[in-house]
């Protein structure tokens, strides 16, 4: 897997900016909870219920993509710990 050219903070900032500017409005209610893999250089993205599938499809089109992964309707892609 290619290494990122950016820091995690840069990836997060670019990914969230692209999400807010061009992806959020295109989401449908059924996309809630699905993973969104975003190429922070081109703005291309893939949406899937499985993180690996979204990333793999995006890498097939953009092999050198710098990818930020998000989850529609959630603050973070993953959750650690017990939720009560």
C-alpha positions in Angstrom: 0.0 0.0 0.0 1.4 3.4 -0.9 2.4 5.7 1.9 0.6 9.0 2.3 2.3 12.2 1.2 0.6 14.2 4.0 0.3 14.2 7.7 -2.9 12.8 9.3 -4.0 16.3 10.2 -3.6 17.4 6.5 -5.5 14.4 5.3 -8.3 15.0 7.8 -8.6 18.7 6.9 -8.5 18.0 3.1 -10.9 15.1 3.3 -13.4 16.9 5.5 -13.3 19.9 3.3 -14.0 17.8 0.1 -16.8 16.0 2.0 -18.5 19.2 3.1 -18.1 20.9 -0.3 -19.1 18.2 -2.7 -20.1 14.9 -1.2 -22.4 15.7 1.7 -25.2 17.1 -0.6 -25.0 14.0 -2.8 -25.6 11.6 0.0 -29.0 9.8 0.2 -30.6 8.6 3.4 -29.7 5.0 2.7 -26.0 6.1 2.7 -26.1 6.7 6.4 -23.5 4.5 8.1 -21.7 3.7 4.9 -17.9 4.3 4.4 -16.7 7.1 2.1 -13.1 6.8 0.8 -12.0 10.2 -0.6 -8.9 10.9 -2.7 -7.8 14.2 -1.3 -6.0 15.2 -4.4 -8.7 14.7 -7.0 -11.9 14.7 -4.9 -12.9 11.4 -6.4 -14.6 9.1 -3.9 -16.3 5.7 -3.4 -19.1 4.8 -1.0 -19.7 1.3 0.3 -21.0 -0.5 3.4 -17.6 -2.1 3.8 -14.5 0.1 4.3 -12.2 -2.3 2.4 -14.5 -2.3 -0.7 -14.7 1.5 -0.9 -10.9 1.8 -0.6 -10.3 -1.0 -3.1 -12.6 0.5 -5.7 -11.0 3.9 -5.3 -7.5 2.4 -5.5 -8.5 0.6 -8.7 -9.2 3.9 -10.4 -6.6 6.0 -8.6 -3.6 3.7 -7.5 -1.6 6.5 -6.0 -4.6 8.2 -4.2 -4.0 9.8 -0.8 -7.2 8.5 0.9 -9.2 9.8 3.8 -11.9 7.4 5.1 -15.1 8.8 6.6 -18.5 7.3 7.6 -21.7 9.0 6.5 -23.7 10.3 9.5 -20.9 9.6 12.0 -18.2 11.8 13.6 -15.6 9.1 13.0 -15.1 6.1 10.7 -14.6 3.8 13.7 -15.6 3.6 17.3 -13.5 2.1 20.1 -14.9 0.9 23.4 -18.3 0.3 24.8 -21.2 2.5 23.8 -23.9 2.8 26.5 
